Amino acid sequence: MKLKTLWMAAIAAVLSLAIVACGDDSTAAAQSTALAIVKPTAACASLSSTDLTAIGGVGSTITSATEGSLAINGVNVKFCTVEGTLAPAVGFRVRLPVDTWTQRYAHMGCGGLCGSIDASATPSQAYGCPITQQGGMVLSSTNMGHTGAEANWSQDAQRRVDFAYRGVHVTTEATKKLIQAYYGQAQKHAYFVGCSDGGREGLMAAQRYPTDYDGIVVGAPAFLFNVQNSLHHGWLARSNRDNGLSTGNLVMFPAKATVLHNAVVAACDALDGQTDGLISDPRKCTFDPATIQCAANATDTSACLTTAEVATASKFYNGPRDPLSNRRILVGGPQYGSELNWTGVFVPASATSTGVFSEMIVGGARNLIYTDATPPTLDQLEFTEAFYSKLRPRHPLNDATNPDLSAFKAAGGKLILWHGWADQHISPINTIAYYEAMQKTMGQTNMDSFMRMFVVPGVAHCGGGEGHSNMDLVTAIDDWVIKGTAPTAVTTYRTDTTTAAVISSRPVYPYPAVAHYNGTGDANQASSYTSGAALVNAVTPDWAGTDMFTPYAAAPL
């Protein structure tokens, strides 16, 4: 229980880095002139009698429906907040604006293994978006069928299904029923916004329930769930032990990750034509950690890497290969330029730590991933093609990697994918491989009609890092759905950690284009950049789980 609770708390903390602050003085009404504000036609308290049995089953209840105000960006917004349970144990919270609803609805994804209900009044990835921050949207969230206090929830088949996909779907259906009851009409447009496991949930919705949402914003998706939470984090955890097992001594600590990062940036920063501390496409970087290995007789190793540290860093970057076939086991790992973000994940949190977070992740997801009576432990993982036989039975249940989104496209859905190049939890190569799988399955023209992908230099998992991690993808998806205007660029911002003031801005363009500095003007202003050609055109290399990115039938309820 403690491992899972720590995992959920830590992921929640990571997700909070995706700053949500209103960047202008616009009002929700001014921002959404196409959709008028609609006031309630029923009392908030009356929603407590709404029957959700047809959605959640017998035992579904609403426990409270109360009015109250929340301070959002210094402005009090009044909501009718409804809480309850959809049988057997899907907890939910719905916030319905009392005075400011613009006929929009957004479900907020949940990170990690969830187990709690987000009390926030705003979805992430909405920097400077008054539609959300001044009460323009109905918002919902769910614990996905369990709480962090439940030690054995993942051993229950129904709870696994609720976590995999059902919890979000039934919460969305319940929210739509509450919207109808409260305002006397349905929402005009429904959205999903999520990152990490929330990204997996968004793709799961597009694949399983293509009519649930008109627009979906997916960040750093944990959609390759079974591999991600076993072999990926398992490899990173064991690579940082001197004997390759959890019993060994840790090798790389934060100070040396910084030394490595500085060397990587020095070697690869200018490859995109601009020296700014950011690597626009790490795949162009060919840095070898051995170039900063300490001399054999060195007495001071503080500014170089020991032989063991070089070996560990190389394992991080290169990933495992099957010892017989030499085939890659993982689609991708941490990228060059992400080193500062490793601390607290597969590099320990401090010089005195004795464990890493990646070990907890592998331990916490065992009963979700495997069908074995006794699931493999961290030290029992095998980095071989044969081991994938253990990951495939629940692939159609947990994973959201089906590249055929034809039904979502046919329903008029729009999708924005984004990932930070410096992600320390989920490799951006995963998302790029999915993009390529969609190209192969649906064709570029079909893809361009309903989806865009952005990969952001220097940005860590769901926000933070050295890059420009603040962006408004909610307005981008809203404009696309309502006006039919696909995003050709998104302005991203870097802000001061103390004052939240904007330090610099930069555009990101649909993958594979990169931002190109014009050579004149302020390099800290987005207006000084144009869309540049891709720096890397190579297709993602073959790997052992390639078949997981081909169309498949989702496991039934």
MIBA-898877 format. One record per residue (C-alpha): x, y, z; residue in three letters. Coordinates in steps of 0.5 Angstrom, whole numbers, plus 2048, in hexadecimal, padded with zeros to 3 digits. Example, Ala and Ser with C-alpha at 12.3 -4.5 7.8 and 13.67 -1.06 7.14 Angstrom:
2
8197F7810ALA;81B7FE80ESER;
END
This chain:
557
800800800MET;806805802LYS;8098047FBLEU;8038057F7LYS;80180B7FCTHR;80880E7FBLEU;80780D7F3TRP;8018117F3MET;8038177F7ALA;8098177F3ALA;8068177ECILE;80181C7EFALA;8078217F1ALA;80A8207EAVAL;8038227E6LEU;8028287EBSER;80982B7E7LEU;80482C7E1ALA;8038337E3ILE;7FC8367E2VAL;7FB83D7E3ALA;7F78427DFCYS;7FC8467DAGLY;7F784C7D8ASP;7F18507DBASP;7EC84D7D6SER;7E684B7D8THR;7E38447D7ALA;7DD8477D3ALA;7E284B7CFALA;7E68457CDGLN;7E08417CBSER;7DB8467C7THR;7D98407C3ALA;7D683C7C9LEU;7D18417CEALA;7D18407D5ILE;7CC83B7D8VAL;7C983C7DFLYS;7C68367E3PRO;7BF8347E3THR;7BF8307E9ALA;7C18317F0ALA;7C882E7F1CYS;7C682A7F7ALA;7C08267F3SER;7C68237EFLEU;7C781E7F5SER;7C181A7F3SER;7C38197ECTHR;7C38127EAASP;7C980F7E8LEU;7C88077E8THR;7C78077E0ALA;7CE8097E0ILE;7D28067E6GLY;7CD8017E8GLY;7CA7FF7EEVAL;7CD8027F4GLY;7CF8097F0SER;7CE80F7F5THR;7CF8167F5ILE;7D18187FCTHR;7D18207FCSER;7CF8257F7ALA;7D182C7FATHR;7D38337F8GLU;7D98377F9GLY;7DE83B7F7SER;7E583A7F5LEU;7EB83F7F4ALA;7EE83E7EDILE;7F38437EBASN;7F18487F0GLY;7EA8477EEVAL;7E48447F2ASN;7E083F7EDVAL;7DA83C7F0LYS;7D98357EEPHE;7D482F7F0CYS;7D882A7F2THR;7D58237F2VAL;7D881D7F5GLU;7D78157F5GLY;7D880E7F3THR;7D780A7EDLEU;7D68037EEALA;7DA7FF7F1PRO;7DF8047F3ALA;7E080A7EEVAL;7E18107F2GLY;7DF8177EEPHE;7DF81E7EFARG;7DC8237EAVAL;7DC82A7EAARG;7D682E7E6LEU;7D78367E6PRO;7D183A7E9VAL;7D28407E5ASP;7D783F7E0THR;7D68397DCTRP;7D883A7D4THR;7D58337D2GLN;7DB82F7D3ARG;7DD8297D7TYR;7E48267D8ALA;7E68207DCHIS;7ED8207DFMET;7F181A7DFGLY;7F48177E5CYS;7FC8167E6GLY;8008107E8GLY;7FB80A7EBLEU;7F680F7EDCYS;7F280D7F3GLY;7F18157F5SER;7EC81A7F2ILE;7EF8207EFASP;7EC8267F3ALA;7EF82B7EESER;7EA8307EAALA;7EE8307E4THR;7F182B7DFPRO;7F982B7DESER;7FC82D7D7GLN;7F78347D8ALA;7FC8397D9TYR;7F98407D8GLY;7F283D7D6CYS;7EC8417D9PRO;7E783C7D6ILE;7E98377DCTHR;7EC83C7E1GLN;7E68407E2GLN;7E183B7E2GLY;7DF83A7DBGLY;7DF8327DBMET;7DC82C7DFVAL;7E28287E2LEU;7E28217E4SER;7E781C7E7SER;7E78157EATHR;7EB8117EEASN;7EA80B7E9MET;7E78067EEGLY;7EC8067F4HIS;7EF80A7F9THR;7F680A7FBGLY;7F4807802ALA;7F28017FFGLU;7F87FC7FFALA;7F57F67FAASN;7F17FA7F5TRP;7F57F87EFSER;7F47F17F1GLN;7EC7F27EFASP;7EA7F17E8ALA;7E57F67E8GLN;7E97FB7EBARG;7EF7FA7E6ARG;7E97FB7E1VAL;7E78017E4ASP;7EE8047E4PHE;7F08027DDALA;7EA8057DATYR;7E38057DDARG;7E480A7E3GLY;7E58107DEVAL;7E080E7D9HIS;7DA80D7DEVAL;7DC8137E2THR;7DC8177DBTHR;7D58147DAGLU;7D28167E1ALA;7D581D7E0THR;7D181E7DALYS;7CB81C7DDLYS;7CC8217E3LEU;7CD8267DEILE;7C78257DAGLN;7C38257E1ALA;7C682B7E4TYR;7C682F7DETYR;7C082C7DAGLY;7C582B7D4GLN;7CB8277D2ALA;7D282A7D1GLN;7D382C7CALYS;7DA8297CAHIS;7DE8247CFALA;7E58247D0TYR;7EB81F7D3PHE;7F18227D6VAL;7F681E7D9GLY;7FE81C7DACYS;8028167DCSER;7FD8117DDASP;7F88167DCGLY;7FA8167D5GLY;7F980F7D5ARG;7F28107D7GLU;7F18157D1GLY;7F48107CCLEU;7F080A7CFMET;7E980F7CEALA;7EB8107C7ALA;7EC8097C6GLN;7E68067CAARG;7E180B7CATYR;7E28107C4PRO;7DC8147C5THR;7DD8167CCASP;7E181C7CBTYR;7E28217C5ASP;7E98237C7GLY;7EE81F7CBILE;7F58227CDVAL;7FA81D7CFVAL;80181E7D2GLY;8068197D3ALA;8028137D3PRO;80380D7D7ALA;7FF8097D2PHE;8048047D1LEU;8038027D8PHE;8057FB7D9ASN;80C7FC7D6VAL;80D8037D9GLN;80B8007E0ASN;80F7FA7E0SER;8157FA7DBLEU;8168017DAHIS;8178037E1HIS;81A7FC7E3GLY;81F7FE7DETRP;8218057E1LEU;8208027E8ALA;8257FC7E7ARG;82A8007E3SER;82B8057E9ASN;82E7FF7EDARG;8357FC7EDASP;8337F57ECASN;82C7F67E8GLY;8287F47EELEU;8247F87F3SER;8297F57F8THR;82F7F97F5GLY;8328007F7ASN;82F8067F3LEU;8348087EEVAL;83180F7EBMET;82F8157F0PHE;82D81C7EEPRO;83381F7EEALA;83681B7E9LYS;82F81B7E5ALA;8318237E5THR;8388227E2VAL;83581D7DDLEU;8308227DBHIS;8358287DAASN;8398247D6ALA;8338227D1VAL;8318297D1VAL;83882B7CFALA;8388267CAALA;8318267C6CYS;82E82D7C8ASP;8318307C1ALA;82E82B7BDLEU;82882E7BCASP;82B8357BAGLY;82A8387C0GLN;82E8387C7THR;8298397CCASP;82A8337D1GLY;82482F7CDLEU;8258297C9ILE;81F82A7C3SER;8208227C1ASP;82481E7C6PRO;8248197C0ARG;82981D7BDLYS;82E81C7C3CYS;8338177C3THR;8368187C9PHE;83A8137CCASP;83B8137D4PRO;8428107D3ALA;8448177D1THR;8448197D8ILE;8478137DCGLN;84B8157E1CYS;8538137E0ALA;85580C7E3ALA;8598107E8ASN;8548157EAALA;8548177F1THR;84E81C7F0ASP;8488197ECTHR;84381F7EESER;8448227E7ALA;84481B7E3CYS;8418157E3LEU;84480E7E6THR;8448087E1THR;83E8057E5ALA;83A80C7E4GLU;83C80C7DCVAL;8398057DCALA;8328077E0THR;83180D7DBALA;8328097D5SER;82D8047D7LYS;82880A7D9PHE;82980C7D2TYR;82A8067CEASN;8258017D1GLY;8257FA7D1PRO;8257F57CCARG;8237EE7CBASP;82A7EA7CDPRO;8287E57C7LEU;8257E97C1SER;8287F07C3ASN;8217F37C2ARG;8207F97C6ARG;81B7F77CCILE;8187FF7CDLEU;8168037C8VAL;81A8097CBGLY;81D80C7D1GLY;81F8127D5PRO;8228177CFGLN;82881B7CFTYR;8268227D3GLY;82281F7D8SER;82781D7DDGLU;8258227E2LEU;81E81F7E3ASN;8218187E4TRP;82281A7ECTHR;81C8177F0GLY;81A8127EBVAL;82080D7E9PHE;8258117ECVAL;8248127F3PRO;8218187F6ALA;82781A7FASER;82F8187FCALA;82C814802THR;8268107FESER;8268097FETHR;8218077F9GLY;81E80A7F3VAL;81780C7F1PHE;8178077EBSER;8178017EFGLU;8118037F3MET;80D8047ECILE;80F7FD7EAVAL;80D7FA7F1GLY;8067FE7F1GLY;8047FC7EAALA;8057F57EAARG;7FE7F27EBASN;7FB7F77E6LEU;8007F47E0ILE;8017ED7E1TYR;7FC7E77E1THR;8017E37E6ASP;7FF7E07ECALA;8057E37EFTHR;8077E97EBPRO;80F7EA7E9PRO;8137EF7EETHR;8187F47EBLEU;81D7EF7ECASP;81A7EA7E8GLN;8197EE7E2LEU;81C7EB7DCGLU;81E7F07D6PHE;81C7EB7D0THR;8177EA7CBGLU;8157E47CEALA;8137E87D4PHE;80E7EC7D0TYR;8097E67D1SER;8087E87D8LYS;8067EF7D6LEU;8017EE7D0ARG;7FB7EA7D3PRO;7F97F17D7ARG;7FC7F57D1HIS;7F57F67CEPRO;7F27F87D5LEU;7F77FD7D8ASN;7FB8007D2ASP;7F88057CDALA;7FD8047C7THR;7F88037C2ASN;7FA8077BCPRO;7F38067B8ASP;7EF80C7BALEU;7EA80C7B4SER;7E480C7B9ALA;7E68127BDPHE;7E88167B6LYS;7E18147B3ALA;7DD8177B9ALA;7E181D7B8GLY;7E681D7BEGLY;7EC8217BELYS;7F381F7C2LEU;7F98227C4ILE;7FF81E7C6LEU;8058217CATRP;80B81F7CDHIS;8118227D1GLY;8188207CETRP;81B8207D5ALA;81581C7D8ASP;8188177DDGLN;8128137DEHIS;8108117D7ILE;8148117D1SER;8128167CCPRO;8148117C7ILE;80E80D7C9ASN;8098127C7THR;80D8137C0ILE;80D80C7BFALA;80580C7C0TYR;8058127BBTYR;80980E7B6GLU;8048087B7ALA;7FE80D7B6MET;80280F7AFGLN;8028087ADLYS;7FB8067AFTHR;7F780C7ADMET;7FC8107A8GLY;7FE8177A9GLN;7F981A7A6THR;7F48177AAASN;7F88187B0MET;7F98207AFASP;7F18217AESER;7F081F7B6PHE;7F781F7BAMET;7FD8237BBARG;8038217BFMET;8088267C3PHE;80F8247C6VAL;8118297CAVAL;81982A7CBPRO;81B82A7D3GLY;8158287D6VAL;8148237DBALA;80F81E7DDHIS;8088227DCCYS;80C8297DDGLY;81282C7E1GLY;81982B7DEGLY;81D8307DBGLU;8198317D5GLY;8128357D4HIS;80D8317D7SER;8078357D8ASN;8028357D2MET;7FB8367D0ASP;7F982F7CDLEU;7F18307CFVAL;7F08367CBTHR;7F48337C5ALA;7EF82D7C5ILE;7E98317C7ASP;7EB8357C0ASP;7EC82F7BCTRP;7E582C7BEVAL;7E18327BEILE;7E48367B8LYS;7E78317B5GLY;7EE8347B5THR;7F482F7B6ALA;7FA8327BAPRO;7FF8337B6THR;8048357BCALA;8038367C3VAL;80683B7C8THR;80A8387CETHR;80D83C7D4TYR;81283C7D9ARG;81083F7DFTHR;8148427E6ASP;81383C7EBTHR;8128427F0THR;80E8477EDTHR;80B8437E7ALA;80D8497E3ALA;80E8477DBVAL;8158467DAILE;8158447D3SER;8118417CESER;81283D7C8ARG;80D8397C3PRO;80D8327C2VAL;80A82F7BBTYR;8078297B9PRO;80C8237B9TYR;8118227B6PRO;81282A7B4ALA;81682D7B9VAL;8178357BBALA;81C8387B7HIS;81F83F7BATYR;81F8447B5ASN;8268477B7GLY;82384E7B9THR;81F8507BEGLY;81E84E7C5ASP;81F8477C6ALA;81B8477CCASN;8158497C8GLN;8108447C4ALA;8108497BESER;8178487BDSER;8168417BATYR;81383D7B4THR;8128367B3SER;8188327B1GLY;81982C7ADALA;81A8257B1ALA;8218247B4LEU;82081C7B4VAL;81C8197AFASN;81E8117B1ALA;81880D7B3VAL;81880A7BATHR;81C8047BAPRO;8197FD7BAASP;8187FA7C1TRP;8157F47C5ALA;80E7F77C6GLY;80D7FA7BFTHR;8067F67BEASP;8037F97C4MET;8037FF7C0PHE;7FF7FC7BBTHR;7F77FC7BBPRO;7F47F77C0TYR;7ED7F57C3ALA;7EC7F87C9ALA;7EB7F47CFALA;7E37F47D1PRO;7E07F67D7LEU;
END
